[in-house]
Amino acid sequence: MKSNTRGFTLLEILLAILIFSIVITTIFGSFNAVFSSADALHKGTTLYEMGKNCLARMTADLREIYVIRSPLYTKPGFDSPPGPYRVFGDSGYTVDGTFSRMRFASFAHLPFGENREEGIAEIIYYVALTREGEAVLRRADSLFPYERFKDNRLEELGSDPILCEGVKSLALTYFDDEGTEYEYWNSESEEFDYATPRAVKIALEIGSPDDDLSSLSFETMIAFRTFRDKLE
């Protein structure tokens, strides 16, 4: 008896392979999209948590600011050294741009290691570059005698703890008793009548240096619980 069955032709096999390739490509494309979205979501969450924790630490430091008030405070003389409890803010410079920096005294000292001593600390915020060229926000914290910030010059150390990585911008704005805004401050200066600011606004942007879409911006304002009024 003759059989009517026959095998697949070459054209049918090639067509089946083509259809199978299209299905596999579609499946793998879907998986890549899912994993890419999950990776982007994870990076975004990490950035958000880092920025939130950074502002929380800065808020805690600034709310515990230490200020000498009148009549205990006296104006500095012409040759007087900078006051140890002064509030000073200006801009620091890196190859990546200009970032605000700030120096003040605070009860929010964080002891590390075996030294558990407490006291009023000199706290400095400044942006510096790592060896890889990444801009990071560092927090210097040292007890008296203060040696890190003299004559408005900062000794930067790579050992200072990093508050935030991937810093794209940091802007600190200071407010006086009338609500006037300043991009800098010096409580030992006649320009500010030897007063300390009433509040400071922090604007921070972080993200990947080569990806503008992943950047996150944070902003908060802290009103100081302790301040010194202008001297007559």
C-alpha positions in Angstrom: 0.0 0.0 0.0 1.2 3.5 -0.8 1.4 6.1 2.1 0.1 9.6 1.6 2.2 11.1 4.5 5.1 13.3 3.6 7.7 15.3 5.6 8.0 19.1 6.0 9.4 21.1 3.1 12.4 23.3 3.6 10.2 26.4 3.2 7.9 25.2 6.0 10.8 24.6 8.3 12.3 28.0 7.7 8.9 29.6 8.2 8.6 27.8 11.6 12.0 29.0 12.7 11.2 32.5 11.7 7.9 32.5 13.8 9.7 30.9 16.7 12.5 33.6 16.6 9.9 36.3 16.6 8.1 34.8 19.6 11.4 34.4 21.6 12.6 37.9 20.7 9.2 39.3 21.9 9.4 37.4 25.2 13.0 38.4 25.9 12.2 42.0 25.0 9.4 42.0 27.5 11.7 40.6 30.2 14.3 43.2 29.5 11.7 46.0 29.8 10.5 44.6 33.1 14.0 44.3 34.5 15.0 47.7 33.3 11.9 49.2 34.9 12.6 47.4 38.2 16.3 48.6 38.1 15.2 52.2 37.5 12.6 51.9 40.3 15.3 50.6 42.6 17.7 53.4 41.7 15.0 56.0 42.2 14.1 54.6 45.6 17.7 54.5 46.7 18.2 58.2 45.6 15.0 59.2 47.4 16.0 57.5 50.7 19.5 59.0 50.5 18.2 62.5 49.9 15.6 62.2 52.6 18.1 61.0 55.2 20.5 63.7 54.2 18.0 66.5 54.8 16.9 64.8 58.1 20.5 64.9 59.4 21.0 68.5 58.4 17.7 69.5 60.0 18.7 67.8 63.2 22.0 69.5 63.3 20.6 73.0 62.6 17.8 72.7 65.1 20.5 72.1 67.8 22.5 75.1 66.7 24.5 76.9 69.5 24.6 80.7 69.5 26.0 83.2 72.1 23.3 85.8 72.6 23.5 89.3 74.0 24.6 90.5 76.5 27.2 87.7 76.7 28.2 88.3 73.1 30.4 91.2 72.3 31.5 92.5 68.9 34.9 91.2 67.7 37.8 93.6 67.7 39.8 94.5 64.6 42.4 91.8 65.2 40.2 89.4 67.0 40.2 85.8 65.9 37.0 84.4 64.4 34.4 83.5 67.1 34.3 79.8 67.7 30.5 79.8 67.7 30.0 82.0 64.6 27.6 81.1 61.8 29.3 81.3 58.4 28.0 80.4 54.9 29.4 81.0 51.5 30.2 79.0 48.3 32.8 76.4 47.8 34.2 75.6 44.3 35.0 72.3 42.6 35.7 71.4 39.0 32.0 70.5 38.7 30.7 73.9 39.7 29.8 76.0 42.7 28.2 74.5 45.8 27.1 76.2 49.1 28.9 75.4 52.3 28.1 76.2 55.9 29.9 76.3 59.2 28.2 76.5 62.7 28.3 75.2 66.2 25.8 72.6 67.4 24.9 70.3 70.2 24.2 67.6 67.6 27.7 66.1 67.9 27.9 62.4 66.8 30.7 60.6 68.6 32.5 57.8 66.7 34.7 55.0 67.8 35.8 54.6 71.4 35.6 58.3 72.1 32.1 58.9 73.4 32.7 62.4 74.6 29.8 64.8 74.1 29.8 68.6 73.7 29.3 71.5 71.4 30.7 70.5 68.0 31.9 72.5 65.0 29.9 71.2 62.1 30.7 72.0 58.5 28.9 71.0 55.3 30.8 71.1 52.1 30.8 69.4 48.7 34.0 67.7 47.5 35.1 65.3 44.7 36.0 61.7 45.3 38.9 60.1 43.4 36.4 58.9 40.9 35.3 62.5 40.3 31.9 62.1 42.0 30.6 65.1 43.9 29.6 64.1 47.5 28.3 66.1 50.4 30.5 65.7 53.5 29.8 66.5 57.1 32.7 67.5 59.3 32.1 67.2 63.1 34.7 68.0 65.7 34.7 69.1 69.3 36.6 72.1 70.8 39.3 73.2 70.1 38.0 73.8 66.5 40.8 73.5 64.0 39.1 72.8 60.7 37.7 76.2 59.6 40.0 79.1 60.3 39.7 82.5 58.7 37.0 81.2 56.5 39.3 78.5 55.0 38.3 74.9 55.2 40.7 72.0 55.6 39.0 69.2 53.6 39.5 65.6 54.7 38.6 62.5 52.8 37.8 60.9 56.1 34.8 63.1 56.8 31.5 61.1 56.6 29.5 61.4 53.4 26.0 62.6 53.8 25.0 62.3 50.2 26.4 61.0 46.9 25.8 62.1 43.4 25.3 65.8 44.3 24.4 67.9 41.3 23.6 71.1 43.2 23.4 72.4 46.8 22.1 75.9 47.5 21.7 77.3 51.0 19.6 80.5 51.4 19.7 82.5 54.7 16.9 84.7 56.0 17.2 87.6 58.5 14.6 88.9 60.9 12.8 90.7 58.1 12.7 87.7 55.8 15.3 89.1 53.4 17.2 86.4 51.5 21.0 86.0 51.4 23.2 83.5 49.6 25.9 84.0 52.2 26.2 84.8 55.9 28.8 85.8 58.5 27.5 86.4 62.0 30.9 88.1 62.9 30.4 90.8 60.2 29.2 94.3 60.5 27.3 93.8 57.3 24.8 91.6 59.2 25.0 93.6 62.4 26.6 90.6 64.1 23.3 88.8 64.0 22.7 85.2 63.2 20.1 84.1 60.6 16.6 83.3 61.6 16.2 80.5 59.1 18.0 78.6 56.3 16.5 77.0 53.2 18.2 73.9 51.8 17.8 73.0 48.1 19.5 69.8 47.1 19.6 67.9 43.8 21.1 64.5 43.5 21.4 61.9 40.7 23.6 60.2 38.3 26.1 62.6 36.6 25.3 61.2 33.1 21.5 60.8 33.5 19.4 64.0 34.0 16.2 62.0 34.0 17.1 60.2 37.2 17.7 63.4 39.2 15.7 64.1 42.3 15.3 67.5 44.0 14.7 68.1 47.7 13.9 71.4 49.5 13.3 72.2 53.1 13.4 75.2 55.5 14.6 75.2 59.1 13.7 78.0 61.5 16.4 78.3 64.2 15.2 77.9 67.7 18.1 80.0 69.0 19.4 83.2 67.3 21.1 86.4 68.1 19.4 89.7 67.2 21.2 92.6 65.5 23.4 94.6 67.7 22.8 98.3 67.9 
